[in-house]
Amino acid sequence: MKTRYVAVRLKIPDNQAYTALVVLQRLGIALGQVERSEIYEREEEAGGAAELARRTMRDESVFNPNKHTLAVLEQNVPRTGEVWIEECDTPRAPNRPRYIGWRLFLTDGTPADRATIEAATTRLLCNPAIERAIM
């Protein structure tokens, strides 16, 4: 078995992502869009990524087809323009996300660069007293 990460994101308007976007813009960080995903750690079994996606979509505590989209991530690291936030000292549970992923896009629609991600992380997205950021 291989450990894989699955990103579950709202396809309906995400108020948390919108609020983060507005606050980051007011803080002087030039962004055009913010996406928030719950990142789940799963074991990939026979059937590969497609079977992992089907199995995750059947878990009603994680996925609702009316409001979520799902992506099995190619690599077990944040995607371009993304930071993962992990709560420190939080017990692991299968139906609880391992990380919250914040994917940041510039005003031209391209993924944010590392300096922009670091600024957003330190100014709003991560509380270092109780969370850890992975870039």
C-alpha positions as CSV (number, residue, x, y, z in Angstrom):
1,M,0.0,0.0,0.0
2,K,1.1,3.5,-0.8
3,T,0.1,6.7,1.1
4,R,-1.6,9.3,-1.0
5,Y,-3.3,12.6,-0.4
6,V,-6.8,13.5,-1.5
7,A,-8.0,17.1,-1.8
8,V,-11.7,17.8,-1.2
9,R,-12.8,21.3,-2.2
10,L,-16.2,23.0,-2.2
11,K,-17.6,23.6,-5.7
12,I,-20.2,25.9,-4.2
13,P,-19.1,29.3,-3.0
14,D,-16.6,28.9,-0.1
15,N,-17.1,31.7,2.5
16,Q,-13.9,30.9,4.3
17,A,-11.8,31.2,1.1
18,Y,-13.6,34.4,0.1
19,T,-13.1,35.9,3.6
20,A,-9.4,35.0,3.5
21,L,-9.1,36.6,0.0
22,V,-10.6,39.8,1.1
23,V,-8.5,40.0,4.3
24,L,-5.3,39.2,2.4
25,Q,-6.1,41.9,-0.2
26,R,-6.7,44.4,2.6
27,L,-3.3,43.4,4.1
28,G,-1.7,44.4,0.8
29,I,-1.2,41.0,-0.7
30,A,-2.3,41.1,-4.4
31,L,-4.4,38.0,-5.0
32,G,-7.2,37.3,-7.4
33,Q,-8.5,34.0,-5.9
34,V,-8.1,31.8,-2.9
35,E,-9.1,28.1,-2.8
36,R,-9.4,26.1,0.4
37,S,-9.3,22.3,0.4
38,E,-9.4,19.6,3.1
39,I,-6.4,17.3,2.5
40,Y,-7.0,13.7,3.6
41,E,-4.3,11.1,4.0
42,R,-5.4,7.7,2.6
43,E,-3.8,4.4,1.7
44,E,-4.0,3.5,-2.0
45,E,-4.9,-0.1,-2.5
46,A,-5.4,-2.2,-5.6
47,G,-7.1,-0.2,-8.3
48,G,-4.8,2.8,-8.0
49,A,-5.9,6.5,-7.9
50,A,-9.3,5.9,-9.5
51,E,-10.3,3.4,-6.9
52,L,-9.0,5.6,-4.1
53,A,-11.2,8.5,-5.5
54,R,-14.2,6.2,-5.7
55,R,-13.7,4.9,-2.2
56,T,-13.3,8.5,-0.8
57,M,-16.4,9.7,-2.6
58,R,-18.4,6.9,-1.0
59,D,-17.4,8.2,2.5
60,E,-20.3,10.5,3.4
61,S,-18.5,12.1,6.3
62,V,-15.9,13.4,3.8
63,F,-17.6,13.9,0.5
64,N,-21.0,15.2,-0.7
65,P,-21.3,15.0,-4.5
66,N,-23.7,18.0,-4.4
67,K,-21.1,20.4,-3.0
68,H,-17.6,18.9,-3.3
69,T,-15.0,18.1,-5.9
70,L,-12.2,15.7,-5.3
71,A,-8.6,15.3,-6.6
72,V,-6.1,12.6,-5.8
73,L,-2.9,14.5,-5.7
74,E,0.0,13.4,-7.9
75,Q,2.5,14.1,-5.2
76,N,2.3,14.1,-1.4
77,V,3.3,17.8,-1.2
78,P,1.5,21.0,-1.7
79,R,0.7,21.9,-5.3
80,T,2.1,25.0,-7.0
81,G,0.8,28.1,-5.2
82,E,-0.4,26.1,-2.2
83,V,0.4,25.9,1.5
84,W,-0.9,23.1,3.8
85,I,-1.7,24.0,7.4
86,E,-1.5,21.3,10.0
87,E,-2.8,21.6,13.6
88,C,-0.2,20.6,16.1
89,D,-1.0,18.0,18.7
90,T,-4.3,17.0,17.1
91,P,-5.1,13.2,17.1
92,R,-5.4,11.6,13.7
93,A,-8.8,10.3,12.6
94,P,-9.7,8.8,9.2
95,N,-12.7,11.2,8.7
96,R,-10.7,14.3,9.8
97,P,-8.5,16.1,7.3
98,R,-4.8,15.9,7.9
99,Y,-4.2,19.4,6.5
100,I,-6.1,22.4,5.3
101,G,-4.8,23.5,1.9
102,W,-4.8,27.1,0.9
103,R,-4.1,27.6,-2.8
104,L,-3.4,31.2,-3.8
105,F,-3.7,32.7,-7.2
106,L,-2.5,36.1,-8.4
107,T,-4.7,38.6,-10.1
108,D,-3.7,37.2,-13.6
109,G,-4.9,33.7,-12.5
110,T,-1.4,32.1,-12.1
111,P,-0.5,30.3,-8.9
112,A,1.2,32.6,-6.3
113,D,5.0,32.5,-5.9
114,R,6.7,31.4,-2.8
115,A,7.2,34.9,-1.4
116,T,3.5,35.7,-1.7
117,I,2.6,32.4,-0.1
118,E,5.0,33.0,2.8
119,A,3.5,36.5,3.3
120,A,-0.1,35.2,3.4
121,T,0.9,32.3,5.7
122,T,2.6,34.5,8.3
123,R,0.1,37.3,8.2
124,L,-3.2,35.3,8.2
125,L,-3.3,31.6,7.3
126,C,-1.2,30.0,10.0
127,N,-1.0,30.6,13.8
128,P,2.4,29.3,14.7
129,A,1.4,28.8,18.3
130,I,-0.9,25.9,17.3
131,E,-0.3,25.2,13.6
132,R,2.5,24.3,11.3
133,A,2.8,25.4,7.6
134,I,4.1,23.1,4.9
135,M,5.1,24.8,1.6
